[in-house]
Amino acid sequence: MVSRTTADAKGEVVVLLIGMRINRFWAVHLWLPVMLAMFRMLRELAKDPVRGLLSRVLLTASPRTYYIVQYWESKEKLYAYATAPDAFHHKAWARLNRKERTGKLRGQVGIWHEAYVVPEGSYEAIYGDMPAFGLAAAHGQVPLERRGRYAKDRFAYRSQQAPVAEKTG
């Protein structure tokens, strides 16, 4: 294993943070289905890579808050999955909305997501003695020297060089 690496991402990077917060621990019958739905969606996406999920990392912020950092091929594929009638997300979201309208979830479990489309030149990564993780797991991992030793060099990296103007004269 190379000791220092960076992610081999090219072009824009699409990141979705999605998670839940357990507001009332004793309301297991309300928050557990939300958590299990998150895992079921991840299994569905893993079985169908064409949908566009490249990689994900499950994290916890506290005993109450769990979230997943997801890396997607494109914002179009993320949106297509979120709105696909055949995807489990569609069923889970409809069920959640019904419970929310009746007031059954209010105050019991929180849900959230944040989506980011990050242009090239606005991200960089470094991994020391790590297997492919996060952005590198989604886009591949290369030795640090390929993108630059310093963060400023990695931010400056461009996957495609601007066309060189022809010299006349």
PyMOL commands that set and color helices and strands:
alter all, ss='L'
color gray80, all
select helices_A, chain A and resi 28-47+49-51+75-83+88-101+135-139+144-146+151-156
alter helices_A, ss='H'
color red, helices_A
select strands_A, chain A and resi 4-7+13-22+53-60+65-72+109-118+127-128+141-143
alter strands_A, ss='S'
color yellow, strands_A
deselect
rebuild
show_as cartoon
